[in-house]
Amino acid sequence: MKILDIDKDVLLRPLQAVSGIVERRHTLPILSNVMLETRGTDLNLVATDLEIQIATSAKLDRAGADHAVTVSARKLQDILRALPENTEITLDAQEGKLQVKAGKSKFNLQTLPAQDFPRLAEGGSATASVKLPQKVFRDLLSLVQYGMAQQDIRYYLNGLLLVADGKQLIMVATDGHRLAYASTVLASEVEKSEVIIPRKAILELAKLLGDVDDEVEIQLLPNQVRFIFAGIDIVSKVVDGKFPDYTRVIPTNYKKHFAVGRVILQQALQRASILSNEKFRGVRWVLAANTLRIICSNAEQEEAEEELVVDYAGEALDIGFNIVYLLDVLNNLDTEEVDCAVGDANSSMLISVPGNKDFKYVVMPMRI
């Protein structure tokens, strides 16, 4: 049975939007599939990994047959990518197969019944709903997401804290060694509500959000969070756990601080990191009057030293950090300068942007 005729790019765009969460190998074979559903002139696509669900749709020029089927997301995507631009394709449903025809090319893909495709249960009514421009939300994500843990047994660190409070939207990520905080002002007030969004959902959002003023709606549900933008609907389970109290981690009383050009510092650290210890990735910051020396050494007793002129008048200080954590923040900021505030050799450092209270980055010291 012919399901529809469609330009391959009209199908590929929504397919790429949903297929990022699909696992190549899964204990449940149907979770490697995407569900394609045609209803009149609507083509709906859904993918899930049982934790996150992404749905989107495309408008068809002409109505196809009403039909629903699940097929390998990766294989269908690879086929469509390999076809020339502006290729018209035909999808035919056969017994247990989906045939993709393009000119003289034919591909027969195995299917599984649409009625067996798992959907995330509805999470109840929203406890809070927030709307803001996509580019504002995307920029917030980029300022903090690199601070998330990757595979920590403290599972609540493998995600990002989202707090809606009054007219403020706050995002915080930490892996226990560093913490990134960013906030923005909302157009309207909301009741205080917070969720921990899993790492995978954050990475998917970062890929799909556009650098545009079009809105994204964020709905905070009792045990889910939902993002609606650009015809895409992402629903994710939230991480159940108690996020660390970030307000206690961010220093507020440091007297010793200096401003430095972000790119100058970034390039000095990149050069010094060439000779850093590959396992520990340590870097020493030696502060003296108007001088910052950056020193890296490795197991072969090789050493790199960079010296920067900074407006520093505090006492001399020798403090160690993980150089990757410093480069992460500098790579994700786009400001001309950063402000570095320090306590003593055993205290964390606070990196902020001069004149901006909406971003803070705390990095713990390390022994070198």
LOMAR-471106 format. One record per residue (C-alpha): residue in one letter; x, y, z. Coordinates in nm, 4 decimals. Layout:
% residues N
<'a'; <X; Y; Z>>
...
% end
This chain:
% residues 368
<'m'; <0.0000; 0.0000; 0.0000>>
<'k'; <0.1412; 0.3381; -0.1005>>
<'i'; <0.1653; 0.5634; 0.2066>>
<'l'; <0.2915; 0.8842; 0.0485>>
<'d'; <0.5084; 1.0607; -0.2089>>
<'i'; <0.7360; 1.3225; -0.0559>>
<'d'; <1.0501; 1.5239; -0.1260>>
<'k'; <1.3312; 1.3531; 0.0642>>
<'d'; <1.4330; 1.6777; 0.2405>>
<'v'; <1.0777; 1.7348; 0.3693>>
<'l'; <1.1042; 1.3970; 0.5461>>
<'l'; <1.4712; 1.4259; 0.6434>>
<'r'; <1.4385; 1.7525; 0.8410>>
<'p'; <1.1861; 1.6265; 1.0993>>
<'l'; <1.3548; 1.2848; 1.1047>>
<'q'; <1.6851; 1.4456; 1.2060>>
<'a'; <1.5061; 1.6445; 1.4764>>
<'v'; <1.3723; 1.3322; 1.6508>>
<'s'; <1.6374; 1.0675; 1.5812>>
<'g'; <1.9159; 1.2128; 1.7999>>
<'i'; <1.7865; 1.0277; 2.1074>>
<'v'; <1.7528; 0.6909; 1.9309>>
<'e'; <1.9994; 0.4293; 2.0553>>
<'r'; <2.1679; 0.2176; 1.7869>>
<'r'; <2.1514; -0.0992; 1.9949>>
<'h'; <1.8736; -0.1442; 2.2430>>
<'t'; <1.7352; -0.4351; 2.4408>>
<'l'; <1.3934; -0.3372; 2.3002>>
<'p'; <1.4318; -0.3378; 1.9195>>
<'i'; <1.1394; -0.0987; 1.8702>>
<'l'; <1.3296; 0.1747; 2.0558>>
<'s'; <1.5745; 0.1853; 1.7629>>
<'n'; <1.2800; 0.2829; 1.5447>>
<'v'; <1.1003; 0.6070; 1.4686>>
<'m'; <0.7243; 0.6100; 1.4367>>
<'l'; <0.5911; 0.7584; 1.1130>>
<'e'; <0.2227; 0.8435; 1.1138>>
<'t'; <0.0300; 0.9980; 0.8248>>
<'r'; <-0.3055; 1.1639; 0.8889>>
<'g'; <-0.4418; 1.3524; 0.5875>>
<'t'; <-0.1783; 1.6176; 0.5056>>
<'d'; <0.0024; 1.5727; 0.8393>>
<'l'; <0.3119; 1.3578; 0.8768>>
<'n'; <0.3952; 1.2981; 1.2445>>
<'l'; <0.7244; 1.1539; 1.3695>>
<'v'; <0.7972; 1.0294; 1.7230>>
<'a'; <1.1125; 0.8804; 1.8817>>
<'t'; <1.1738; 0.7749; 2.2417>>
<'d'; <1.4252; 0.6000; 2.4665>>
<'l'; <1.1671; 0.5625; 2.7488>>
<'e'; <1.3270; 0.8587; 2.9329>>
<'i'; <1.2885; 1.1242; 2.6625>>
<'q'; <1.0332; 1.1534; 2.3837>>
<'i'; <1.0634; 1.3867; 2.0842>>
<'a'; <0.7750; 1.4480; 1.8467>>
<'t'; <0.7503; 1.6726; 1.5429>>
<'s'; <0.5520; 1.6953; 1.2217>>
<'a'; <0.5653; 1.8071; 0.8601>>
<'k'; <0.2947; 1.9324; 0.6260>>
<'l'; <0.2416; 1.7319; 0.3070>>
<'d'; <0.1541; 1.8888; -0.0274>>
<'r'; <-0.1104; 1.6268; -0.0769>>
<'a'; <-0.2851; 1.3856; 0.1552>>
<'g'; <-0.1438; 1.0352; 0.1778>>
<'a'; <-0.3073; 0.7212; 0.3126>>
<'d'; <-0.3726; 0.7249; 0.6892>>
<'h'; <-0.1099; 0.4870; 0.8210>>
<'a'; <0.1297; 0.4363; 1.1128>>
<'v'; <0.4474; 0.2301; 1.1091>>
<'t'; <0.7820; 0.2144; 1.2921>>
<'v'; <1.1106; 0.1772; 1.1057>>
<'s'; <1.4824; 0.2018; 1.1885>>
<'a'; <1.5546; 0.5705; 1.2455>>
<'r'; <1.9261; 0.5455; 1.1614>>
<'k'; <1.8838; 0.3411; 0.8447>>
<'l'; <1.6071; 0.5606; 0.7065>>
<'q'; <1.8087; 0.8724; 0.7878>>
<'d'; <2.1238; 0.7315; 0.6236>>
<'i'; <1.9271; 0.6396; 0.3091>>
<'l'; <1.7721; 0.9860; 0.2811>>
<'r'; <2.1070; 1.1578; 0.3378>>
<'a'; <2.2676; 0.9485; 0.0633>>
<'l'; <2.0065; 1.0457; -0.1971>>
<'p'; <2.0604; 1.3554; -0.4184>>
<'e'; <1.8887; 1.6825; -0.3255>>
<'n'; <1.5318; 1.7421; -0.4435>>
<'t'; <1.4734; 1.3684; -0.4887>>
<'e'; <1.1090; 1.2627; -0.4786>>
<'i'; <1.0627; 0.9423; -0.2789>>
<'t'; <0.7714; 0.7051; -0.2378>>
<'l'; <0.7004; 0.5124; 0.0827>>
<'d'; <0.5138; 0.1838; 0.0398>>
<'a'; <0.3926; -0.0314; 0.3274>>
<'q'; <0.4246; -0.4048; 0.2641>>
<'e'; <0.3921; -0.7071; 0.4923>>
<'g'; <0.6394; -0.6296; 0.7725>>
<'k'; <0.8421; -0.3996; 0.5451>>
<'l'; <0.8606; -0.0358; 0.4397>>
<'q'; <0.9808; 0.0172; 0.0834>>
<'v'; <1.1560; 0.3443; 0.0065>>
<'k'; <1.1672; 0.4146; -0.3683>>
<'a'; <1.3671; 0.6953; -0.5294>>
<'g'; <1.3998; 0.6800; -0.9072>>
<'k'; <1.5535; 0.3404; -0.9806>>
<'s'; <1.6676; 0.2893; -0.6195>>
<'k'; <1.4687; 0.0660; -0.3834>>
<'f'; <1.5249; -0.0026; -0.0147>>
<'n'; <1.3201; -0.2528; 0.1834>>
<'l'; <1.3330; -0.1810; 0.5578>>
<'q'; <1.1949; -0.4033; 0.8307>>
<'t'; <0.9081; -0.2543; 1.0326>>
<'l'; <0.7484; -0.3196; 1.3694>>
<'p'; <0.3804; -0.2512; 1.4518>>
<'a'; <0.2975; 0.1073; 1.5512>>
<'q'; <0.0643; -0.0147; 1.8262>>
<'d'; <0.3687; -0.1644; 2.0055>>
<'f'; <0.5541; 0.1688; 2.0090>>
<'p'; <0.5885; 0.2938; 2.3710>>
<'r'; <0.4803; 0.6487; 2.4544>>
<'l'; <0.5758; 0.8437; 2.7657>>
<'a'; <0.2753; 0.8716; 2.9945>>
<'e'; <0.1302; 1.2203; 3.0321>>
<'g'; <0.2901; 1.3871; 3.3344>>
<'g'; <-0.0146; 1.5726; 3.4664>>
<'s'; <-0.0779; 1.9462; 3.4647>>
<'a'; <0.2125; 2.1920; 3.4671>>
<'t'; <0.3224; 2.3356; 3.8026>>
<'a'; <0.4872; 2.6252; 3.6157>>
<'s'; <0.5109; 2.7407; 3.2560>>
<'v'; <0.7814; 2.9717; 3.1221>>
<'k'; <0.8233; 3.1337; 2.7800>>
<'l'; <1.1382; 3.2999; 2.6494>>
<'p'; <1.3178; 3.3471; 2.3148>>
<'q'; <1.4949; 3.0372; 2.1871>>
<'k'; <1.8287; 3.2158; 2.1537>>
<'v'; <1.8153; 3.3391; 2.5153>>
<'f'; <1.7497; 2.9852; 2.6392>>
<'r'; <2.0168; 2.8407; 2.4093>>
<'d'; <2.2739; 3.0948; 2.5314>>
<'l'; <2.1899; 3.0078; 2.8938>>
<'l'; <2.2441; 2.6399; 2.8207>>
<'s'; <2.5803; 2.7044; 2.6569>>
<'l'; <2.6960; 2.9000; 2.9637>>
<'v'; <2.6413; 2.6101; 3.2052>>
<'q'; <2.5975; 2.2721; 3.0336>>
<'y'; <2.9706; 2.1860; 3.0221>>
<'g'; <2.9645; 2.1818; 3.4047>>
<'m'; <2.7421; 1.8707; 3.4209>>
<'a'; <2.8914; 1.5443; 3.5425>>
<'q'; <2.9081; 1.2628; 3.2870>>
<'q'; <2.8725; 0.9312; 3.4689>>
<'d'; <2.8739; 1.0206; 3.8364>>
<'i'; <2.7205; 0.7753; 4.0841>>
<'r'; <2.5541; 1.0865; 4.2320>>
<'y'; <2.3033; 1.0680; 3.9475>>
<'y'; <2.1562; 1.4124; 4.0255>>
<'l'; <2.4874; 1.5663; 3.9096>>
<'n'; <2.4454; 1.4069; 3.5633>>
<'g'; <2.1977; 1.6783; 3.4733>>
<'l'; <2.1197; 2.0454; 3.4981>>
<'l'; <1.9142; 2.2280; 3.7624>>
<'l'; <1.6433; 2.4568; 3.6207>>
<'v'; <1.4823; 2.6981; 3.8672>>
<'a'; <1.1909; 2.9271; 3.7817>>
<'d'; <1.1379; 3.1769; 4.0628>>
<'g'; <0.9359; 3.4952; 4.0302>>
<'k'; <1.0742; 3.6765; 3.7270>>
<'q'; <1.4015; 3.4834; 3.7251>>
<'l'; <1.5064; 3.1692; 3.5372>>
<'i'; <1.8224; 3.0095; 3.6809>>
<'m'; <2.0351; 2.7240; 3.5459>>
<'v'; <2.3065; 2.5494; 3.7448>>
<'a'; <2.5383; 2.2604; 3.6578>>
<'t'; <2.8071; 2.1016; 3.8747>>
<'d'; <3.0181; 1.7864; 3.8817>>
<'g'; <3.1416; 1.8428; 4.2376>>
<'h'; <3.4706; 2.0005; 4.1206>>
<'r'; <3.3310; 2.3091; 3.9465>>
<'l'; <2.9948; 2.4845; 3.9243>>
<'a'; <2.8428; 2.7014; 3.6498>>
<'y'; <2.5517; 2.9380; 3.7221>>
<'a'; <2.3563; 3.1547; 3.4774>>
<'s'; <2.0263; 3.3404; 3.5036>>
<'t'; <1.7945; 3.5601; 3.2967>>
<'v'; <1.4900; 3.7782; 3.3619>>
<'l'; <1.1481; 3.6483; 3.2561>>
<'a'; <0.8704; 3.8575; 3.1031>>
<'s'; <0.6157; 3.7446; 3.3632>>
<'e'; <0.6250; 3.6066; 3.7178>>
<'v'; <0.5944; 3.2361; 3.7980>>
<'e'; <0.5680; 3.0450; 4.1233>>
<'k'; <0.8940; 2.8930; 4.2415>>
<'s'; <0.9492; 2.5546; 4.0801>>
<'e'; <1.2638; 2.3540; 4.0067>>
<'v'; <1.3622; 2.0368; 3.8202>>
<'i'; <1.6823; 1.8489; 3.7372>>
<'i'; <1.6889; 1.7865; 3.3617>>
<'p'; <1.8885; 1.4771; 3.2506>>
<'r'; <2.2124; 1.5286; 3.0591>>
<'k'; <2.0840; 1.3613; 2.7414>>
<'a'; <1.7847; 1.5952; 2.7187>>
<'i'; <2.0110; 1.8988; 2.7666>>
<'l'; <2.2477; 1.7900; 2.4884>>
<'e'; <1.9515; 1.7323; 2.2556>>
<'l'; <1.8058; 2.0754; 2.3346>>
<'a'; <2.1400; 2.2408; 2.2657>>
<'k'; <2.1375; 2.0845; 1.9170>>
<'l'; <1.7771; 2.1686; 1.8299>>
<'l'; <1.7291; 2.5211; 1.9678>>
<'g'; <1.7754; 2.7979; 1.7099>>
<'d'; <1.9521; 3.1332; 1.7333>>
<'v'; <1.6154; 3.3048; 1.6836>>
<'d'; <1.3694; 3.5215; 1.8750>>
<'d'; <1.0887; 3.2650; 1.8325>>
<'e'; <0.9647; 3.1422; 2.1685>>
<'v'; <1.0329; 2.8200; 2.3507>>
<'e'; <0.7750; 2.7180; 2.6094>>
<'i'; <0.9021; 2.5260; 2.9120>>
<'q'; <0.6401; 2.3377; 3.1135>>
<'l'; <0.7474; 2.2023; 3.4525>>
<'l'; <0.5346; 1.8988; 3.5422>>
<'p'; <0.5335; 1.6897; 3.8633>>
<'n'; <0.7860; 1.4354; 3.7264>>
<'q'; <0.8521; 1.5587; 3.3730>>
<'v'; <0.9665; 1.8672; 3.1882>>
<'r'; <0.8382; 1.9664; 2.8444>>
<'f'; <0.9873; 2.1952; 2.5788>>
<'i'; <0.7784; 2.3162; 2.2865>>
<'f'; <0.9420; 2.5170; 2.0056>>
<'a'; <0.9662; 2.5286; 1.6260>>
<'g'; <0.7100; 2.2525; 1.5831>>
<'i'; <0.9124; 2.0222; 1.8122>>
<'d'; <0.7728; 1.8749; 2.1341>>
<'i'; <1.0306; 1.7276; 2.3765>>
<'v'; <0.9130; 1.5540; 2.6939>>
<'s'; <1.1719; 1.4271; 2.9415>>
<'k'; <1.1542; 1.2539; 3.2752>>
<'v'; <1.3311; 1.4547; 3.5453>>
<'v'; <1.6081; 1.3329; 3.7733>>
<'d'; <1.4768; 1.2454; 4.1159>>
<'g'; <1.7253; 1.3737; 4.3724>>
<'k'; <1.8380; 1.6701; 4.5816>>
<'f'; <2.0633; 1.9075; 4.3906>>
<'p'; <2.3454; 2.0655; 4.5964>>
<'d'; <2.2716; 2.4101; 4.7419>>
<'y'; <2.4519; 2.6230; 4.4851>>
<'t'; <2.4107; 2.9407; 4.6937>>
<'r'; <2.6520; 2.7981; 4.9528>>
<'v'; <2.9123; 2.7097; 4.6882>>
<'i'; <2.9383; 3.0527; 4.5235>>
<'p'; <3.1807; 3.2755; 4.7216>>
<'t'; <3.0524; 3.6227; 4.8098>>
<'n'; <3.3283; 3.7810; 5.0182>>
<'y'; <3.6538; 3.7498; 4.8214>>
<'k'; <3.8634; 4.0654; 4.8377>>
<'k'; <4.1464; 3.9582; 4.6018>>
<'h'; <4.0489; 3.9790; 4.2377>>
<'f'; <4.1695; 4.0973; 3.8973>>
<'a'; <4.0295; 4.1351; 3.5463>>
<'v'; <4.2071; 3.9776; 3.2500>>
<'g'; <4.1402; 3.9565; 2.8764>>
<'r'; <3.9482; 3.6338; 2.8098>>
<'v'; <4.1240; 3.5494; 2.4821>>
<'i'; <4.4703; 3.6341; 2.6204>>
<'l'; <4.4129; 3.4046; 2.9196>>
<'q'; <4.2553; 3.1343; 2.7019>>
<'q'; <4.5503; 3.1282; 2.4601>>
<'a'; <4.8076; 3.1262; 2.7403>>
<'l'; <4.6334; 2.8286; 2.9033>>
<'q'; <4.6076; 2.6449; 2.5707>>
<'r'; <4.9807; 2.6839; 2.5120>>
<'a'; <5.0709; 2.5820; 2.8671>>
<'s'; <4.8392; 2.2797; 2.8537>>
<'i'; <5.0589; 2.1209; 2.5848>>
<'l'; <5.3035; 2.0283; 2.8617>>
<'s'; <5.0507; 1.9533; 3.1345>>
<'n'; <5.0311; 1.6116; 3.2994>>
<'e'; <4.7975; 1.4064; 3.0764>>
<'k'; <4.6423; 1.2282; 3.3755>>
<'f'; <4.5986; 1.5098; 3.6291>>
<'r'; <4.5814; 1.8117; 3.3913>>
<'g'; <4.7049; 2.0458; 3.6643>>
<'v'; <4.8085; 2.4084; 3.6200>>
<'r'; <4.9649; 2.6415; 3.8800>>
<'w'; <4.8603; 3.0038; 3.9028>>
<'v'; <5.1296; 3.2069; 4.0785>>
<'l'; <4.9985; 3.5540; 4.1608>>
<'a'; <5.2221; 3.8445; 4.2609>>
<'a'; <5.1932; 4.2222; 4.2263>>
<'n'; <5.0586; 4.2931; 3.8757>>
<'t'; <5.1660; 3.9484; 3.7527>>
<'l'; <5.0015; 3.6124; 3.6844>>
<'r'; <5.2375; 3.3250; 3.6051>>
<'i'; <5.0791; 3.0123; 3.4553>>
<'i'; <5.2930; 2.6999; 3.4999>>
<'c'; <5.2361; 2.3444; 3.3698>>
<'s'; <5.4668; 2.0459; 3.4043>>
<'n'; <5.4437; 1.6760; 3.3248>>
<'a'; <5.5870; 1.3383; 3.4253>>
<'e'; <5.8806; 1.3864; 3.1828>>
<'q'; <5.9790; 1.6949; 3.3874>>
<'e'; <5.9025; 1.9258; 3.0956>>
<'e'; <5.7625; 2.2648; 3.1886>>
<'a'; <5.5704; 2.5493; 3.0262>>
<'e'; <5.5441; 2.8959; 3.1787>>
<'e'; <5.3345; 3.1917; 3.0644>>
<'e'; <5.3386; 3.5340; 3.2275>>
<'l'; <5.0520; 3.7835; 3.2032>>
<'v'; <5.0344; 4.1422; 3.3276>>
<'v'; <4.7237; 4.1813; 3.5474>>
<'d'; <4.5975; 4.4555; 3.7787>>
<'y'; <4.6527; 4.2610; 4.1018>>
<'a'; <4.7599; 4.4222; 4.4277>>
<'g'; <4.6808; 4.1431; 4.6780>>
<'e'; <4.9233; 3.9163; 4.8607>>
<'a'; <5.1282; 3.6574; 4.6691>>
<'l'; <4.9401; 3.3342; 4.6037>>
<'d'; <5.0292; 2.9948; 4.4526>>
<'i'; <4.7196; 2.7892; 4.3692>>
<'g'; <4.6528; 2.4856; 4.1475>>
<'f'; <4.3576; 2.4067; 3.9210>>
<'n'; <4.2469; 2.1532; 3.6627>>
<'i'; <4.3337; 2.3309; 3.3379>>
<'v'; <4.0423; 2.1677; 3.1501>>
<'y'; <3.7927; 2.3301; 3.3886>>
<'l'; <3.9444; 2.6734; 3.3206>>
<'l'; <3.9462; 2.6275; 2.9434>>
<'d'; <3.5855; 2.5031; 2.9485>>
<'v'; <3.4543; 2.8294; 3.0869>>
<'l'; <3.6727; 3.0503; 2.8667>>
<'n'; <3.5713; 2.8555; 2.5542>>
<'n'; <3.2011; 2.9051; 2.6314>>
<'l'; <3.2071; 3.2762; 2.7148>>
<'d'; <3.2174; 3.5449; 2.4462>>
<'t'; <3.3084; 3.8442; 2.6629>>
<'e'; <3.6229; 4.0547; 2.6248>>
<'e'; <3.7247; 4.0223; 2.9895>>
<'v'; <3.6715; 3.7895; 3.2829>>
<'d'; <3.7047; 3.8727; 3.6512>>
<'c'; <3.8911; 3.6221; 3.8700>>
<'a'; <3.8364; 3.6389; 4.2473>>
<'v'; <4.0449; 3.4255; 4.4833>>
<'g'; <4.0662; 3.3479; 4.8556>>
<'d'; <4.3692; 3.1428; 4.9599>>
<'a'; <4.5550; 2.8402; 4.8198>>
<'n'; <4.2889; 2.6025; 4.9572>>
<'s'; <3.9830; 2.7990; 4.8429>>
<'s'; <3.7881; 2.7913; 4.5197>>
<'m'; <3.8178; 3.0612; 4.2528>>
<'l'; <3.5188; 3.2595; 4.1280>>
<'i'; <3.5189; 3.3567; 3.7597>>
<'s'; <3.2602; 3.6139; 3.6535>>
<'v'; <3.2003; 3.8734; 3.3839>>
<'p'; <3.2678; 4.2381; 3.4796>>
<'g'; <2.9386; 4.4264; 3.5187>>
<'n'; <2.7264; 4.1111; 3.4844>>
<'k'; <2.5694; 3.9451; 3.7890>>
<'d'; <2.3913; 3.6793; 3.5807>>
<'f'; <2.6918; 3.4477; 3.5338>>
<'k'; <2.9215; 3.2855; 3.7888>>
<'y'; <3.1686; 2.9975; 3.7612>>
<'v'; <3.3335; 2.8380; 4.0635>>
<'v'; <3.6302; 2.6030; 4.0294>>
<'m'; <3.7818; 2.4098; 4.3196>>
<'p'; <4.1598; 2.4128; 4.3752>>
<'m'; <4.3753; 2.1021; 4.3333>>
<'r'; <4.7036; 2.0006; 4.4895>>
<'i'; <4.9953; 2.0021; 4.2429>>
% end
